[in-house]
Amino acid sequence: MPPTPTQNILKLLEESLPPCFPRKRVHELTFGLVNPRTLANKDSEKTGPAGRFFVKREVWYQKDGFLEYVKTILKDSQASGASA
């Protein structure tokens, strides 16, 4: 069975993300998939990625916790007959 779009995206992110990165670069590092402002809101609600830390006053994320978070927001389409 071929990989799903979600699996493809997660594999791409796993290969391309650095071990740690600042929140302000999330949009470019995820190819526009995740917005830094959304992450700021999720962090304030305590529902953001695990492993968040600060460098001076800047929020940074660890790759593993961030990928787990991305898994929770991605969903494959259930529609049959859709072609890409």
C-alpha positions as CSV (number, residue, x, y, z in Angstrom):
1,M,0.0,0.0,0.0
2,P,1.4,3.4,-0.9
3,P,2.1,5.9,1.9
4,T,-0.7,8.4,2.7
5,P,-0.3,12.1,2.2
6,T,0.1,12.6,5.9
7,Q,2.9,10.0,6.1
8,N,4.6,11.7,3.2
9,I,4.4,15.1,4.9
10,L,5.7,13.7,8.2
11,K,8.6,12.0,6.5
12,L,9.5,15.2,4.7
13,L,9.4,17.2,7.9
14,E,11.4,14.6,9.8
15,E,14.1,14.7,7.1
16,S,14.2,18.5,6.8
17,L,13.6,19.9,10.3
18,P,16.7,20.8,12.3
19,P,16.9,19.3,15.9
20,C,15.8,22.6,17.4
21,F,14.3,25.7,15.8
22,P,12.7,29.0,16.7
23,R,8.9,29.5,16.6
24,K,9.3,32.5,14.2
25,R,10.8,30.1,11.5
26,V,8.0,27.5,11.7
27,H,6.1,28.8,8.7
28,E,9.0,28.5,6.4
29,L,10.3,25.2,7.9
30,T,6.9,23.5,7.5
31,F,6.3,24.9,4.0
32,G,3.5,27.0,5.3
33,L,1.7,24.1,7.0
34,V,2.0,25.6,10.6
35,N,1.6,29.2,11.5
36,P,3.7,30.6,14.3
37,R,0.7,32.7,15.7
38,T,-1.3,29.5,16.0
39,L,1.5,27.9,17.9
40,A,1.7,30.9,20.2
41,N,-2.0,30.5,21.0
42,K,-1.7,26.7,21.5
43,D,1.3,27.3,23.8
44,S,-0.7,29.7,25.9
45,E,-3.5,27.1,26.2
46,K,-0.9,24.5,27.1
47,T,-1.8,22.4,24.1
48,G,1.2,23.2,21.9
49,P,4.2,21.0,21.1
50,A,6.1,19.3,23.9
51,G,9.7,20.3,24.5
52,R,9.3,24.0,24.1
53,F,12.1,26.1,25.6
54,F,13.4,29.7,25.6
55,V,16.5,31.2,24.2
56,K,16.6,34.6,25.7
57,R,12.9,35.7,25.1
58,E,12.4,33.6,22.0
59,V,10.4,30.4,21.9
60,W,12.1,27.3,20.4
61,Y,10.9,23.8,19.8
62,Q,12.5,20.4,19.8
63,K,12.0,18.4,16.6
64,D,10.5,15.3,18.2
65,G,7.8,17.1,20.2
66,F,7.0,19.3,17.3
67,L,6.5,16.3,15.0
68,E,4.2,14.7,17.5
69,Y,2.1,17.9,17.6
70,V,2.0,18.0,13.8
71,K,0.7,14.4,13.8
72,T,-2.3,15.6,15.8
73,I,-3.3,18.3,13.4
74,L,-2.9,16.3,10.1
75,K,-5.7,14.2,8.8
76,D,-5.9,12.2,5.5
77,S,-8.9,12.7,3.3
78,Q,-11.4,9.9,3.4
79,A,-13.0,10.9,0.1
80,S,-12.7,8.1,-2.5
81,G,-12.2,8.9,-6.1
82,A,-10.2,12.0,-5.5
83,S,-7.1,12.3,-7.6
84,A,-4.0,14.4,-7.2
